[in-house]
Every structure is written in C-alpha cells, then in structure tokens.
Amino acid sequence: MRLVLGSDHAGFELKQRLVTDLRNWGQDVRDVGTNDATPVDYPDYAEAVGAVVTQAQAERGILICGSGVGAVVAANKLRGIRAGLCHDTYSAHQGVEHDDMNVLVLGARVIGYELARELAHSFVNARFEGAERHRRRLDKIAAIENRSAGEALKSSTGDKPS
C-alpha cells in the first residue's frame, strides 16, 4: 500500500519510528515532514498529507501531532479526507471498514510507541467493506462537504446564503 506520513515537531520521533516499521512491513511510504523537532505548525502537515491522499499519490495517510486533536480538525477541512483520531485498535480498523477512513491521526503525547505501532498495523490492514449502508452514509458526508463548499463560495463572493 502507498502511504504518506506527516507530523509536527511533537510527533516527529514517533513518525520516524513508524516510517521505519511500515517500510519493514513492505509498505511504500512517503514522508512529507517535518524533518526534525524544531517547532512547526500542524495544519501545514495536515494539508501536506491530505494533498497527497486526495491527489491519489497515496491510498492512505498517517498524521501525528501532540494530542492529535489539532491535526484531525485540520485534516477534516480538506475535501475528500476522512480522518479519524484513534487511540484504540478497534477504531483504527473499524474506521476504515465502515467509514472508509483514509487518514489515521495519532497523538504522540497521548499514546506510546507500541500502541501507535498496533494502530498503524490495524489501519493499514483494514479494508472498506463497501456495504450499501456505508456507501449511503459516505454519500451523505460528501453532500455535506458540497453544501459547505457552496456556502463558503457564496460568503467569499458577498452573496447571502439562502
């Protein structure tokens, strides 16, 4: 599987370890930074990971910041990204199986390396089930994205929302 990983400074060390693990597991991994522990802003890396996924240069992404909260908020602002903050293996695989989650978000200051490793393994090995009920729900999410994008466009052009 083609994966993209990114982190801010708080997630740098954990990202480096996961990149090594994923490559050892036979995954094709692209690292979009950060490249050291110098403070940086997590939205920049959420956008970088999201861009690689939405442009189909990777099938899924893993994003790491201190708590994971900021990164998941930022990632979910990107059209087509379905990011989930996971700190348990059930959510990491079920998010893919039912919700077609394409970005796993981890909090490096919340979980340890061993759990992060298990989460990455669960996420990478899960497959979207594609059941009608799951597709119907994803269609509704896409409709929300489209309505929100339309409202943003109206606001930027000065039109009042109806």
Secondary structure, 3 states (H helix, E strand, C coil): CEEEEEECHHHHHHHHHHHHHHHHCCCEEEECCCCCCCCCCHHHHHHHHHHHHHCCCCCEEEEEECCCHHHHHHHCCCCCCCEEECCCHHHHHHHHHHHCCCEEEEECCCCCHHHHHHHHHHHHHCCCCCCHHHHHHHHHHHHHHHHHHHHHHHHHHCCCCC
